[in-house]
Amino acid sequence: MHKYGFKIFWSDEDDAYIVTCPEFPGLSAFGDTEEEALREAKVALELFIESMQEHNEPLPVPQPAHTYSGQFRVRLPRTLHRQLAERAEDEGVSLNALVMTYLSAGVAVASSVGQLDTPFRVSQVAVAQQALTDLSPASVDTHFGQAEIDHEVRGLIDSVCRVPEGLSAANNQELALAA
């Protein structure tokens, strides 16, 4: 038995679940349910493997599941390190809590801004960056879990990146060019 992993996700465009296998880039299967899509993907995988074996092609090595420790090391300029440490002290939080808040906010901005039409996105990035500058860990209770932090950050992003009423993001090119 082969031990290949699958990725399952919903596609609005296809109005179905899609399953892919990272080791086989051309493999994808669709289904109305996750289970149906996974069943189809397993059939497709067996056909891929049979075809490769018939043509004496080597099978890809299964990728191990990634695990994350929640820790990594980042090198940064001394001046930035100092600024972050001073900001954390001013806020009365640890440097770790401050950096975690900023990283969470940055990921939320990247995913939220990435969903906007390009012209509107360009005009709002500077505003979103200023909102991040104003965000402080003290304003997000450090006892919150990641979901609560994400919720607070998304609220901030929604208020910053909202398309003004009566203005279409797609027709906002003049604002984008002016930004």
Secondary structure, DSSP 4 states (H G I P E B T S, - for coil): ------EEEEETTTTEEEEEETTEEEEEEEESSHHHHHHHHHHHHHHHHHHHHHTTPPPPPPPPPP---S-------HHHHHHHHHHHHHHTS-HHHHHHHHHHHHHHHHHHHTTS-HHHHHHHHHHHHHHHHH--GGGS-TTS-HHHHHHHHHHHHHHHHPPPTT--GGG-HHHHHH-
